Amino acid sequence: MAFCTNCGAPIVAGRRYCAVCGHPVSVAAPLTPAPPLGPGEGATSDHARVLVGLAADAPRQPRWSVLVRVVLSLPLFGWLIVVSLAAAVVLVVAWFAALITGRVPDAAQGFVSDVLRYEAKVSAYASLLIDRWPGLSLRAREFDQVSLAIDQVDLNRWSVLFRVVLALPAAFVSGVANVGGYFLTFVMWWCALALGRVPQPLHEARGQIWRFTIRASAFIQLLTPTQPFEGFFGESAAPAPSATPVDPAALSTRATLSSRGKVVFIVTLVAGAYLQVQPGLLRWPLAYAVDRSAGPALVAAINRNIVDDLANYTSTSAHCVGASPGACPLDAATAQYDVDRQRRLLRAFEQFVVEGRAEYFAYEHQVLLIDLTLEQAANAPASERPTSVALVLNEESRLASLYDAVRRAI
């Protein structure tokens, strides 16, 4: 049996290109087995392969599975959180070991790689890149629709020491790509629900984002010394083999993008970058609907309650000082409690305010000042009640003008 010298996959006699990665097969010399993934020859200390396998063609998606994909993914993400916490502990130990010995221990490399492989399975399933539920096993299985193999090599100690700094570009690009990928997955979900499969350009673009994030994670987690940017915009597609056709379900480790797939990929990156600097756009449609439907009525009700609280407080001033001085702090504390409750409601509604945000925040700040004034009055002696009342009346007049401004704005 001969093997591809690029990815190690078995080569059928007569084929000119590897069915898995598309690497050309030399006809001038006999095929030789590829170097094993792991300790040994074939991977240098400054470059190691991170082979992420995925079917090149978008699979058929059962519509019922697409419809409830989020629900089906919940136990997968729950288990992923558990094993990721364990991997984080192992990674700390591996960092110190690599800093001392220049190499991640074999056991740590194997476990963290297994967790990363499982993360690749779960994210691929949730992103509609594969159609079968991946299960809870961390180990690679022959029927998996996702594969991951990483060369284990010696590491430069300086690279280990400053890995956090060196990983910043990859982490940033990965974050941008993931934000855009969420919206691309949403579009893919609707397409798969309507068509029964994801359009090929969308599958290619989402698969490229998925591959990059897995390779970036491998670099961040000390599994490889190789930065993940090679082939960022895809590799050139290999020519079709002249003999037996390639199995469309075969896992390809080549990230090939068609022209349409590349356009979708670039648009997704641009959208992700924009959403990174404009996070409010993520909640804008829902926020606008809530703001327009409930905002005016909510602010009007809150203002009415505050005005009633202040009126009750100021109207009992003479009786409080003359007949029952001990009731003065109690009146102020009662008013302050309700005003503080109204302020918390305003604070909770902040995220839904779309129009008139400046006026809304000015009004909320004034309510905070009234809250603090009443709190001081609750701690002041009865003899200072007239002064406290005067301060409250002054704050109330400013509140009225700010409420008029926010009411017009929203």
Beta strands, then each sheet from edge to edge (+ up, - down):
strand 1: 2-3
strand 2: 10-11
strand 3: 50-55
strand 4: 146-150
strand 5: 251-252
sheet 1: 1+ 2-
sheet 2: 4+ 3- 5+
end
